[in-house]
Amino acid sequence: MNPFFANPTTDPSELYRLRDGIFAVDLLTTAIVEFDVITKLAAAPGDLAAVCAMLGTARRPTDVMLTLLAANDLITKAGEKFYVSERGREHLMTGSQWCVRDYFASLQDRPVARDMARVLRTGKPANWSSADDLDNWHDAMEDENFAREFTAAMDCRGLVLAQSLAAAVAGDLSSSSRMLDIGGGSGVYACGLVHACPGLTASVLEKPPIDAIAREAIAGRGFADRVEVQVGDMLSDPLPAGFDVHLFSNVLHDWDIPEVEVLLAQSSRALPSGGTLLVHEAFLNESKTGPLPVAEYSAILMHSTQGRCYGQGEIRSFLDAADFDTVRYQDTTADRGVFIARKR
């Protein structure tokens, strides 16, 4: 047993939720104070496009905002249309004797709350953690110091998530031989999967400077003989051939729908018929009204990346459009799950 993949004796999920949900209160504050969305939506229920038009906001962040409001039982959803819930009317609508908007207004000048207002209006990600000396996350990852810090953060989380992912899919990979971990960061998920699947080798596809960081991490875990690193841009370069499994682990949520469609199309072109695609993420439910920890996590993704958390129905639709059949979905751990799909 590789010591890096020994099981912890306690569950860290609540710690992950504390970290992942840290920006949710800022998005909630901005929604109910600056945009007064509850009062406006009570007067004019509508779908996502109508809400964007009413508030003057961009589609991606508004989608995240509405999901967070629904997960907190402040609005409800019927079909594609949003309505204010009784809880929202009583406690957040202007004119109610129990309205607590002023309580939240005391938080509206927090730096991240101010960021949220800009992201909602423009659709463009803000600086990472509101730091004036860093660009958005995608650009900041080209700086080696930031890339090392961020990759280390995702790597330590991945030690637990990788084991749960491997346990969920090992049976699906019993006849597979080579896996491409696309945008695989430190390689922790590739290492976890080859550890659980003795017949599997892997290659991590990453851009500089993360490729060098990944080689160090993989060697440090003792997997250099089974996990290699290739340099490439997953969005602009054709994916390398010769793999019968592709993995996107915590990748799609960093990108908006057009980029997600490009990534899945790239995978579809490179995989042989019958090849396996694994999509490992934190997913919203079919109606995109929860669960609450995932709706809260989506707020930090909306703020600092070009992406958000996607609903399970959205992912199935994306997979189908890219010529994949969904085999199944399975929950893993810490509000994450995995889609197993086959190339047609």
DAPEFEN-V121042 format. One record per helix or strand of 3 or more residues. SS is the DSSP state (alpha for helix, beta for strand). FROM is the first residue (numbers start at 1). LEN is the number of residues. If there is no record, write none. Layout:
ss:SS from:FROM len:LEN
ss:SS from:FROM len:LEN
This chain:
ss:alpha from:3 len:3
ss:alpha from:13 len:8
ss:alpha from:24 len:11
ss:alpha from:37 len:7
ss:alpha from:48 len:8
ss:alpha from:59 len:13
ss:beta from:75 len:4
ss:beta from:81 len:4
ss:alpha from:86 len:7
ss:alpha from:101 len:5
ss:alpha from:111 len:12
ss:alpha from:128 len:3
ss:alpha from:137 len:4
ss:alpha from:144 len:30
ss:beta from:178 len:5
ss:alpha from:188 len:9
ss:beta from:201 len:6
ss:alpha from:210 len:11
ss:beta from:227 len:5
ss:beta from:245 len:5
ss:alpha from:252 len:3
ss:alpha from:257 len:14
ss:beta from:276 len:6
ss:alpha from:292 len:13
ss:alpha from:312 len:10
ss:beta from:324 len:8
ss:beta from:337 len:7
